[in-house]
Amino acid sequence: MSRNEKTGPRVTKTAALVLRDPNASALAKSLAGSGLAQAHTTKQTSPAVARTAAKALNDGRTSTTTRALAGSVLTQKPKR
């Protein structure tokens, strides 16, 4: 069985900054909230949030910050 990943300190800091930024997109704020919710717990990413993160990574217009948050969230999704 694989070990449950947790949001690291660098991504946690980025997520906190995104949530405080009034100009951040709704997508970035959603991913930031999911990442922070999983920071010090054993919670895992829901399928709906995983789909949103995957779409963000596939979209060429997504910012690097949002991509980092999406990648972190995807690493925390339950394994099949």
Buried (B, 14 or more C-beta within 10 A) or exposed (E): EEEEBBBEEEBBEBBBEBBEEEEBBEBBBBBBBBBBBBBEEEBBBEEEBBEBBBEBBEEEEBBEBBBBBBBBBBBBBEEE
